[in-house]
Amino acid sequence: MGRGRAKAKQTKVARELKYSSGSLDPDRLKAELAASPPAPSTSTVDVDADPYADDDEDDAR
C-alpha cells in the first residue's frame, strides 16, 4: 500500500512533460550542463582481458 500517491505524481509529471508547450531556454540549459562536469571514469576493468582464460597455468601440462 502507499504506492498510489507516488504513481499518481509520476503520471502527473509525465503528462506535464509530454504535453508541455516545449519552451526551451537554451541559456539555462547551457548553464546547467556547464555546472556539472562529467565524472572521471574510475573503472579498473581490463577490457582486453579474456574472461574465459585459464588463470591456472599448472593445469596446462
N, C-alpha and C positions, 0 to 999 in steps of 0.2 A: 504494500500500500504506500501511497505517498508519491508515486511516480506521475500521477495525473497532472499535477500542477506544473512539474518540471517539463513534461511533454507538451503541455499547452503553451508554455512560454517559448519552447523551442519552435513549435509550429508557428507561433505569432512572429517570432524573429525571422523565420524562414520566409513567411509570406511577405513581410516588410521588405526583405532583400529581393525577393522575386518580383514584386510588383512596384518597387520604388521607381521614382522618376529617372533614376540613373544619373543624378547630378554628381559629377566627379570634380573634385578640386585637385588639380594636378600639383599645385604648390604644396598643399597639405600632404599629399601622398609622397612627394619628394622628401619633405621634411621628416616624415615618419620613417621612410626607408633609410634615410641617412642617419637617423638617430640610433639605429641598432646595427652595428657592424656584424658581419657574419662570424659565427663562432669557428675557431680554428679546429680542424679535424685532428682528433687525438686517437685515431684508430691505429692499433698496433697489429692488425691482421696482415699477414703476409699474403698478398694477392697471388704471387707466383707459386706458393706452396701447394703441393699436391695433397689434398685431404685423405687420399686413399693410399698414399705411400706408406710402406712399412717402416716404422721407426726402429724396429729391432733388426739390426744387421746380423745378429748371431744366427737367425733362422735361415739366412740365405746361403747356407753351406753348400 
